[in-house]
Amino acid sequence: MWPLGVAPETMSALNDLALTVEEREPGRFYWLLLEAVHDTGSTADTLGYQPMRVAARPQPSYSSALALGAAALKQVAATARHPGPSDSA
């Protein structure tokens, strides 16, 4: 199984991911990795996002949740397939 349960061939481009932190209850912070949703029928210049990975447990501070989320994003980036010269981009 791949880290975070995502096989490289099913992952979005890394520039289509975002990291955010939510305080769902006072003092309970969760990191979220978000994946861009590409709506080909939309004419807007903005992207919508949907959750890709979410922290299993809350953290007591925004900064600790952000640090753990950044580590999760780094793990996703480390397993991402980067196109080579013979791959189409």
Secondary structure, 3 states (H helix, E strand, C coil): CCHHHCCHHHCCCHHHEEEEEEEEECCEEEEEEEEEECCCCCCCCCCEEEEEEECCCCECCHHHHHHHHHHHHHHHHHHCCCCCCCCCC
